[in-house]
Amino acid sequence: MTPARMGQHHLANAGVAEKIVGLIPEGNEPILEIGPGGGVLTRPIAERFPGRRLVAVEKDRRLAAALRRHAPAGVEILEGDILRVRLADLFGGTSICLVGNIPYHISGRIVDWLARQCRLVHAGVLMTQREFARKLLPGEADSHGGARSILFDTLFAARPRFDVRPGSFRPPPRVASTVFSFSRREPGLDEATLAAFGDFLSACFRSRRKTLLNNLKTRYAEETLRRECSAAGIPVSARAESLPAPTLLRLHRNLTAERGPRA
């Protein structure tokens, strides 16, 4: 299967690679690279951060084999699907820095994978399709503020850094890409609460045409919803996409403390 068929357009511009590597924060945390391809990021990462553990996960068997032959000494090349990787198995309880050019067709699934393991990710630099980045990152022009965007903003402070033209890739995609950096927030969510908040957000955005109140009526008593929305300063006519992550997290906590969802 060719890289294009796998949804992967490998970065071929060394200058762009150097800019990405320059955004990786200093520190001792291990670095995990997603989809190294031909190693255009792997080599400068290893050169800039000698002594830091660097693990690169590549799904394509041929690319992984080639990278093992040519990667700098000490780089760990793992053949496999990043979506099946458990960070605790690779790094124990150590937080990592995540870097990668994300395959377009699994960008959303990788963000979900990252959210589930957020306590083991200290910071990162990722490149995605520009349209995806604009939907994911709060404040971007095309942001739709969906459940995934809200959850990501709750867990990580992110900012777009620069766009990359299609000609910087082989094969070139039909769209531009965006590089963004992020660092972990400390929202105080344990694993169970994180899962519950994710489920709550899915309910908030179940129907984009409905108000937040109407989307949540099947889970909470209307009287409780009206009271807690008023306490949080949320108009009864508001839709979830118009509300920032902290407001929705506060509403979730208050509703959970108040009565919890209906059985």
C-alpha positions in Angstrom: 0.0 0.0 0.0 1.4 3.4 -1.0 1.7 6.2 1.5 -1.0 8.2 -0.3 -3.4 5.3 0.0 -2.7 5.1 3.7 -3.6 8.7 4.0 0.0 9.7 4.6 1.8 12.5 2.7 5.4 12.4 4.0 7.1 15.7 4.7 10.0 16.2 2.3 11.0 19.8 3.1 14.0 19.9 5.4 13.5 23.5 6.2 10.0 22.8 7.5 11.3 19.9 9.4 13.8 22.1 11.2 11.1 24.6 12.1 9.0 21.8 13.6 11.9 20.5 15.6 12.6 24.0 16.8 9.1 24.0 18.5 9.8 20.9 20.6 10.3 22.0 24.2 13.6 21.4 25.9 13.6 18.8 28.7 14.3 15.2 29.6 10.9 13.7 28.6 11.1 11.0 26.0 9.9 11.9 22.5 7.4 9.8 20.6 7.2 10.4 16.9 4.1 9.3 15.0 4.6 8.1 11.4 8.2 9.0 10.7 8.1 7.8 7.1 11.5 8.4 5.6 12.9 10.1 8.8 12.9 13.7 7.7 11.9 14.7 11.3 13.5 11.7 13.0 17.1 12.7 12.1 17.0 16.4 13.2 15.1 15.4 16.4 17.9 12.9 17.3 20.6 15.5 16.5 19.0 18.3 18.4 18.2 16.3 21.5 21.0 13.8 22.0 20.5 11.7 25.1 16.7 12.0 25.1 14.9 8.8 24.4 13.3 8.9 20.9 10.7 6.3 19.8 9.2 6.4 16.3 6.1 4.3 15.4 5.7 3.5 11.7 2.8 1.4 10.4 4.3 0.8 6.9 6.6 -2.3 7.1 8.9 -1.2 4.3 9.4 2.3 5.7 10.0 0.9 9.2 12.6 -1.5 7.9 14.4 1.2 5.9 14.3 3.6 8.8 15.9 1.0 11.1 18.8 0.8 8.6 19.3 4.5 8.3 18.1 6.1 11.5 20.7 7.7 13.9 22.0 5.3 16.6 19.8 5.0 19.6 16.5 5.8 17.9 13.9 3.1 18.6 11.8 2.2 15.5 8.6 0.3 16.2 6.5 -1.2 13.5 2.8 -0.9 14.3 -0.4 1.1 14.5 -0.1 4.2 16.7 -3.8 3.8 17.6 -2.9 0.5 19.3 0.0 1.9 21.3 -0.5 2.2 25.1 1.9 4.9 26.4 2.1 3.2 29.8 3.5 0.1 28.1 6.2 2.0 26.3 7.1 4.6 28.9 5.7 3.5 32.2 4.5 6.5 34.2 6.8 8.9 32.5 5.2 11.9 30.6 6.3 12.3 27.0 6.5 14.8 24.2 4.5 13.8 21.1 5.6 14.8 17.6 4.3 13.9 14.2 2.9 14.5 10.8 -0.6 13.0 11.3 -2.2 11.0 8.5 -5.2 12.9 7.3 -7.7 10.1 7.5 -7.1 9.2 11.1 -6.5 12.7 12.5 -9.6 12.6 14.7 -8.9 9.1 16.0 -5.4 10.2 17.0 -6.7 13.2 18.9 -9.2 10.8 20.7 -6.3 8.4 21.4 -4.3 11.4 22.8 -7.2 12.5 25.0 -7.5 9.1 26.5 -3.9 9.0 27.5 -3.5 12.7 28.3 -1.9 12.2 31.7 1.2 10.8 30.0 1.6 13.5 27.4 3.3 16.7 28.7 3.5 18.6 25.4 3.7 18.1 21.7 4.0 19.4 18.1 1.7 18.0 15.5 0.9 18.7 11.8 -2.5 18.0 10.4 -4.6 19.1 7.5 -5.3 22.8 7.9 -9.1 22.4 7.9 -8.9 19.8 10.7 -6.6 22.1 12.8 -9.1 25.0 12.4 -11.9 22.9 13.6 -9.9 21.5 16.5 -8.2 24.6 17.9 -10.3 27.1 19.8 -10.4 30.6 18.3 -9.5 29.5 14.8 -11.5 31.0 12.0 -13.2 27.8 11.0 -13.6 26.3 14.4 -17.0 24.6 14.9 -16.4 24.0 18.6 -17.4 20.3 18.5 -17.2 17.8 21.3 -13.6 16.8 20.3 -12.5 20.4 20.2 -13.9 21.2 23.6 -12.4 18.1 25.2 -9.0 18.8 23.6 -9.1 22.4 24.8 -10.0 21.2 28.3 -6.9 19.0 28.4 -4.4 21.0 26.4 -3.4 24.6 25.8 -2.7 24.7 22.0 -1.8 27.3 19.5 -1.3 27.2 15.7 2.3 28.0 14.6 2.5 28.0 10.8 1.0 26.6 7.6 2.8 24.3 5.2 2.1 24.2 1.5 1.3 21.0 -0.4 4.6 21.1 -2.3 6.5 20.3 0.9 5.2 16.8 0.8 5.6 13.6 -1.3 3.2 13.0 -2.7 1.7 16.5 -2.4 -1.7 16.6 -0.9 -4.5 18.8 -2.3 -4.7 21.0 0.7 -2.4 22.9 3.1 -1.4 21.7 6.5 -1.0 23.4 9.8 1.6 22.9 12.5 0.4 23.5 16.1 2.0 23.0 19.5 0.3 22.1 22.7 1.0 21.6 26.4 -1.0 19.8 29.0 -3.3 21.7 31.3 -4.2 20.4 34.8 -8.0 20.2 34.8 -8.1 17.8 37.7 -9.9 15.1 35.8 -9.3 11.5 36.9 -9.9 8.7 34.3 -13.5 8.1 35.3 -14.4 11.8 35.3 -12.6 12.3 32.0 -14.7 9.5 30.4 -17.9 11.0 31.9 -17.1 14.5 30.6 -16.5 13.1 27.1 -19.8 11.4 27.2 -21.5 14.6 28.5 -19.9 16.5 25.6 -21.3 14.0 23.1 -24.7 14.6 24.5 -24.2 18.4 24.3 -23.4 18.2 20.6 -25.8 15.4 19.7 -27.9 17.7 17.5 -26.2 20.9 16.3 -29.6 22.4 15.5 -30.9 22.0 19.1 -30.1 24.2 22.1 -27.8 22.8 24.8 -30.9 22.6 27.1 -32.8 20.4 24.6 -29.9 18.2 23.9 -29.5 17.5 27.6 -33.1 17.0 28.5 -32.9 13.2 28.1 -30.2 13.1 30.7 -31.2 15.6 33.3 -34.4 17.1 34.8 -35.3 20.3 33.0 -35.7 22.2 36.2 -32.1 21.2 37.2 -30.8 22.2 33.8 -32.4 25.6 33.8 -31.1 26.3 37.3 -27.5 25.2 36.6 -27.4 26.9 33.2 -28.5 30.1 34.9 -25.9 29.8 37.6 -23.2 29.3 34.9 -24.4 32.3 32.9 -25.6 30.2 30.0 -28.7 31.5 28.2 -31.5 28.9 27.7 -31.2 29.6 23.9 -27.5 28.8 23.8 -26.1 26.0 21.6 -23.1 24.1 22.9 -20.9 25.3 20.0 -21.2 28.9 21.3 -19.8 28.0 24.7 -16.1 27.7 25.8 -14.6 24.6 27.3 -14.4 25.9 30.9 -18.1 26.8 30.9 -19.1 23.3 29.8 -16.8 21.7 32.2 -18.2 23.7 35.1 -21.7 22.9 34.0 -20.8 19.2 33.9 -19.3 19.3 37.4 -22.3 21.2 38.8 -24.9 18.8 37.2 -22.9 15.8 38.5 -22.8 17.3 42.0 -26.4 18.3 41.9 -28.1 15.0 41.0 -26.2 13.1 38.4 -27.7 11.9 35.2 -31.0 10.0 35.1 -30.8 6.2 35.3 
